[in-house]
Each structure stands twice: as structure tokens, then as C-alpha cells.
Amino acid sequence: WRGVLAAASGLPVVRRAVDDAASVGARLVVAAALGERLDADAVNPVVEREPPDASLVETYRPVRVVSDAAATAVLGIAPEPELREPSLWAPTNDS
């Protein structure tokens, strides 16, 4: 699937040491709760970079144009998100 993602986006993709992103995310949440400063790359380093296959990029190009137009149409009607400082540990007044 990484090859398809690279071809569809036209960008290189990476493979990390641990494929289970949920367990890595859980470790980062625990680190934050304990006040540890922990970087995602330290927990799950990149082990391989895969460039897009040029012929597949050309194959996906027409599909990408259509999907980008659809995404732009959908995102164009979405309201702008409210930006605020996130708080993971305290409830907000609007919850």
C-alpha cells in the first residue's frame, strides 16, 4: 500500500520500525502523562524511504486531479476550525 500512496501523492513514503501506529501513539500519550519529553522518531524510527514509481505516478495522475477537485469542493464548504490551545487533561466549558 505504501507504493500506491507514494504514486498517488507523488511523494516518497517512509516505513517505520514498528508498523503498529496505535501502540506507538499510546506510548507517546503515556510519556506526556508522565511529563516525559519523548519524540516519535525516538520511539519509532524511520527504517526505509520509498520514492514513488514514476510510471505509477503518471498512471494515478488523472485520478489525482479528480480526487483533488472533489476534496477542494468538500473542504471549501467546511467551516474554518476554531484554533485554541489544546488541553488534554482538563475538560473545556463547551463539553
SULBEL-V740137 format. One record per residue. N is the residue number from 1. SS is DSSP state (H for helix, E for strand, - for the rest). Layout:
# SULBEL-V740137
N&SS + N&SS
This chain:
# SULBEL-V740137
1&- + 2&H + 3&H + 4&H + 5&H + 6&H + 7&H + 8&H + 9&H + 10&- + 11&- + 12&- + 13&E + 14&E + 15&E + 16&E + 17&- + 18&- + 19&- + 20&- + 21&H + 22&H + 23&H + 24&H + 25&H + 26&H + 27&H + 28&H + 29&H + 30&H + 31&H + 32&H + 33&H + 34&- + 35&- + 36&- + 37&- + 38&- + 39&- + 40&H + 41&H + 42&H + 43&H + 44&- + 45&- + 46&E + 47&E + 48&E + 49&E + 50&E + 51&- + 52&- + 53&- + 54&H + 55&H + 56&H + 57&H + 58&H + 59&H + 60&H + 61&H + 62&H + 63&H + 64&H + 65&H + 66&H + 67&H + 68&H + 69&H + 70&H + 71&H + 72&H + 73&H + 74&H + 75&H + 76&H + 77&H + 78&- + 79&- + 80&- + 81&- + 82&- + 83&- + 84&- + 85&- + 86&- + 87&- + 88&- + 89&- + 90&- + 91&- + 92&- + 93&- + 94&- + 95&-
